[in-house]
């Protein structure tokens, strides 16, 4: 979708201004935002951002960050963004689920939509909205991860269960799990129709569907303020092990979270825009239990990085993982509240 979106934005301006960098808008600001670059003796919007995609999807927080950091200070940027949103708004949900990429975007949007009025207080905070945006961008970076930098297998490590006597808790966004379930079903049925699924993979997709159904129902019950059943409590207490088994991690290998993607390569400037996922963070939240008490819950959150790097020095996954362990690793997004996440370099999912 990103290629088609970019082509569509360019087409209108090219028709208006001709084939030059004025088509994407000259810089009108005074700072030096991430997207700024030189072309034909003019400062233009040379480098895209992951936030551009989220802005196009109508995420207010993303648009505000783009504006605050100067990446909207280009001629015709706002007009083109509004036109793009109008076009995307005409696409109905069924059409959004006709392929893997657009279906994934549709699922991620559920995390970025305004939360339910019955959602717990922590989900209604600005810090949580930034956390959800961070999660969406990290997921997009992982989705863009291509075969050119395929990760090596990592040794399986034991995942902890929920502490004894404490209920497990899952982020109550039923729409997100429903859309992931629809996407999983579409994937399985599509591949099965072309006879591209062997029995083990088909069984894993079916068990993932069962997991998403169960997760959706538990999330809906949490949102309704219903007490956990004994069966659901046991399920949530063993959730990490159930998830690992469904994903096949018990076989001796599991994927790492640290991945890097080269989403835009500019031969003229010799720079590449890198979108990356780092080590898993831990988030700590206070959530209301059905019995009226307040509990602290801790869970994993993907970390997100965006930076530019010389083309001759683009990173592979192993190189990115090595860089993460050094003082020279790139910084996290400035818009991410430092109180929202706790960085854990020695993550349970990393070697």
MOGI-V599447 format. One record per residue. RES is the residue in one letter. OMEGA is omega in radians with two decimals (999 if undefined). BURIAL is b if it has 9 or more other C-alpha atoms within 8 Angstrom, else e. Layout:
res | omega | burial
RES | OMEGA | BURIAL
RES | OMEGA | BURIAL
This chain:
res | omega | burial
X | -3.06 | e
X | 3.12 | e
X | -3.13 | e
X | 3.11 | e
X | 3.13 | b
X | 3.13 | e
X | -3.12 | e
X | 3.11 | e
X | -3.11 | b
X | -3.02 | b
X | -3.11 | e
X | -3.13 | e
X | 3.10 | b
X | 3.12 | b
X | -3.09 | e
X | -3.01 | e
X | -3.07 | b
X | -3.06 | e
X | 3.06 | e
X | -3.05 | e
X | 3.04 | b
X | -3.12 | e
X | 3.14 | b
X | 3.00 | b
X | 3.08 | b
X | -3.11 | b
X | -3.13 | b
X | -3.10 | e
X | -3.10 | e
X | -3.11 | e
X | 3.13 | e
X | -3.11 | e
X | -3.11 | e
X | -3.01 | e
X | -3.02 | b
X | 3.08 | b
X | -3.11 | b
X | 3.04 | b
X | 3.11 | e
X | 3.08 | e
X | -3.11 | e
X | 3.06 | e
X | -3.06 | b
X | 3.08 | b
X | -2.96 | b
X | -3.01 | e
X | 3.12 | b
X | 3.09 | b
X | 3.04 | b
X | 3.12 | b
X | 3.10 | b
X | 3.12 | b
X | -3.12 | b
X | 3.07 | b
X | 3.12 | b
X | 3.12 | b
X | 3.07 | b
X | 3.14 | e
X | -3.05 | b
X | -3.13 | e
X | 3.13 | b
X | 3.13 | b
X | 3.14 | b
X | 3.12 | e
X | 3.11 | b
X | 3.13 | b
X | -3.09 | b
X | -3.09 | e
X | 3.02 | e
X | -3.10 | b
X | 3.05 | b
X | -3.07 | e
X | 3.11 | b
X | -3.12 | b
X | 3.05 | b
X | -3.10 | e
X | -3.10 | b
X | -3.13 | e
X | -3.14 | e
X | 3.11 | b
X | 3.12 | b
X | 3.13 | b
X | 3.13 | e
X | 3.11 | b
X | -3.14 | b
X | 3.13 | e
X | 3.14 | e
X | -3.13 | e
X | -3.14 | e
X | -3.13 | e
X | -3.11 | e
X | -3.08 | e
X | -3.13 | e
X | 3.12 | e
X | 3.14 | e
X | -3.06 | b
X | -3.12 | b
X | 3.05 | e
X | -3.00 | e
X | -3.04 | b
X | -3.13 | e
X | 3.08 | b
X | 3.08 | b
X | 3.11 | b
X | 3.14 | e
X | 3.10 | b
X | -3.12 | b
X | -3.14 | b
X | 3.14 | b
X | 3.09 | b
X | -3.04 | b
X | 3.09 | b
X | 3.06 | e
X | -3.06 | e
X | 3.14 | e
X | -3.13 | e
X | 3.14 | e
X | 3.14 | e
X | 3.13 | b
X | -3.03 | e
X | -3.06 | e
X | -3.14 | b
X | -3.13 | b
X | -3.11 | b
X | 3.09 | e
X | 3.14 | e
X | 3.14 | b
X | 3.09 | b
X | 3.08 | b
X | 3.08 | b
X | 3.14 | b
X | 3.09 | b
X | 3.08 | b
X | 3.13 | b
X | -3.13 | b
X | -3.14 | b
X | 3.09 | b
X | 3.11 | b
X | 3.11 | b
X | 3.11 | e
X | 3.12 | b
X | 3.13 | b
X | 3.13 | e
X | -3.13 | e
X | -3.04 | b
X | -3.11 | e
X | -3.11 | e
X | -3.13 | e
X | -3.11 | b
X | -3.11 | e
X | 3.04 | b
X | 3.14 | e
X | 3.13 | e
X | -3.11 | b
X | 3.12 | e
X | 3.06 | b
X | -3.09 | e
X | 3.07 | e
X | -3.12 | e
X | 3.01 | e
X | 3.06 | b
X | -3.12 | b
X | -3.10 | e
X | 3.08 | e
X | -3.14 | e
X | 3.14 | e
X | 3.01 | e
X | -3.08 | e
X | 3.12 | e
X | -3.13 | e
X | -3.02 | e
X | 3.06 | b
X | -3.07 | b
X | -3.11 | b
X | 3.14 | b
X | -3.13 | b
X | 3.09 | b
X | -3.12 | b
X | 3.06 | b
X | 3.10 | b
X | 3.11 | b
X | -3.14 | e
X | 3.11 | b
X | 3.11 | b
X | 3.12 | b
X | 3.13 | e
X | -3.12 | b
X | -3.10 | b
X | 3.14 | e
X | 3.13 | e
X | -3.14 | b
X | -3.14 | b
X | 3.11 | e
X | 3.12 | e
X | -3.13 | e
X | -3.12 | e
X | 2.95 | b
X | -3.03 | e
X | -3.13 | e
X | -3.13 | e
X | 3.12 | e
X | 3.13 | b
X | 3.11 | e
X | 3.08 | b
X | 3.12 | b
X | 3.12 | b
X | 3.05 | b
X | 3.06 | b
X | 3.11 | b
X | 3.14 | e
X | -3.12 | b
X | 3.08 | b
X | -3.12 | b
X | 3.13 | e
X | 3.11 | b
X | -3.10 | b
X | 3.11 | b
X | 3.12 | b
X | 3.12 | b
X | 3.11 | b
X | 3.10 | b
X | -3.11 | b
X | 3.13 | b
X | 3.13 | e
X | -3.13 | e
X | 3.09 | e
X | 3.11 | e
X | 3.00 | b
X | 3.11 | e
X | -3.14 | e
X | 3.13 | e
X | 3.13 | b
X | 3.11 | b
X | 3.13 | e
X | -3.11 | e
X | 3.12 | b
X | -3.13 | b
X | -2.98 | b
X | -3.09 | b
X | 3.12 | b
X | 3.11 | b
X | 3.13 | e
X | 3.14 | b
X | -3.14 | b
X | 3.12 | b
X | -3.11 | b
X | 3.10 | e
X | -3.10 | b
X | -3.13 | b
X | -3.10 | e
X | 3.06 | e
X | 3.12 | e
X | 3.03 | b
X | -3.13 | b
X | 3.04 | b
X | 3.11 | b
X | -3.08 | b
X | -3.13 | b
X | 3.13 | b
X | -3.12 | b
X | 3.08 | b
X | -2.97 | b
X | 3.12 | b
X | 3.14 | b
X | -3.12 | b
X | -3.09 | e
X | -3.10 | e
X | -3.14 | e
X | -3.12 | e
X | -3.11 | b
X | 3.04 | b
X | 3.03 | b
X | -3.11 | b
X | 3.02 | b
X | -2.99 | b
X | 3.02 | b
X | 3.14 | b
X | 3.10 | b
X | 3.11 | b
X | 3.02 | b
X | 3.02 | b
X | 3.10 | b
X | -3.13 | b
X | -3.09 | b
X | 3.03 | e
X | -3.09 | b
X | -3.09 | b
X | 3.06 | b
X | 3.12 | e
X | -3.12 | e
X | 3.08 | e
X | 3.10 | e
X | 3.11 | e
X | 3.10 | e
X | 3.02 | e
X | 3.12 | e
X | 3.13 | b
X | -3.13 | e
X | -3.09 | e
X | 3.09 | e
X | 3.07 | b
X | 3.06 | b
X | -3.01 | b
X | 3.11 | b
X | 3.05 | b
X | -3.12 | b
X | 3.09 | e
X | -3.10 | e
X | 3.10 | b
X | -3.12 | b
X | -3.10 | b
X | -3.07 | e
X | 3.08 | e
X | -3.02 | b
X | 2.93 | e
X | 3.12 | e
X | 3.11 | b
X | 3.12 | b
X | 3.12 | e
X | 3.12 | b
X | 3.11 | b
X | -3.13 | e
X | 3.14 | b
X | -3.12 | b
X | -3.12 | e
X | 3.09 | e
X | -3.07 | e
X | 3.11 | e
X | 3.14 | e
X | 3.14 | e
X | 3.06 | e
X | 3.14 | e
X | -3.11 | e
X | -3.09 | e
X | -3.13 | e
X | -3.10 | b
X | -3.11 | b
X | -3.13 | e
X | -3.02 | e
X | -3.00 | b
X | 3.04 | b
X | -3.10 | b
X | -3.12 | e
X | -3.13 | b
X | 3.14 | e
X | -3.06 | e
X | 3.10 | b
X | -3.14 | e
X | -3.12 | b
X | 3.13 | b
X | 999 | e
